[in-house]
């Protein structure tokens, strides 16, 4: 019963911030984030309908809830006149965008693990390096899909300035790799303890 209540709270929080910032995007004419809100709405709907069949734990769902909030806040909230996504957390080195990419692919790696784990044969489950490589490559593929979605925003919504240039794209991939590697390391340690 407690877990059901927690899941409902996460769902209501997610729907609340998504609706609020969707309306704000419409009012401000921020079509890039309206586009992302629609994509997130579809992904949230799939997650709600199929989270048990997808074997998503409460912790993974919490991670997805936080990730969605970080993403929507990043494109809609401004601090000191700077969009949160463009804000440097470590001056000249590490931006909020890098944090979201790292955390996003970190969570995506756990989602992928939840999806594939029941279907792995015992050899792959016990070959930790092979499992890590599979998870990292699959998570990097998920990150590449995200970059394709960003390309859609650039091509059709004129979001080139917000999305960034080649170096931004390359750094996105680097931080995706770091997030996937960290998650894979944690998953492997979990396997070893079992």
Buried (B, 14 or more C-beta within 10 A) or exposed (E): EEEEEEBEEBBEBBEEBBEEBBEBBEEEEBBBBBBBBEEBBEEBEEBEEEBEEEBBEEEBBBBBBBBBBBBBBBBBBEEEEEBBBBBEEEEEEBBBBBBBBBBBBBBBBBBBBBBBBEEBEEEBEEEBEEBBEBBBEBBBBBBEEBBEEBBBBBEEBEBEEBBBEEEEEEBBBEBBBBBBBBBBBBBBEEBEEE
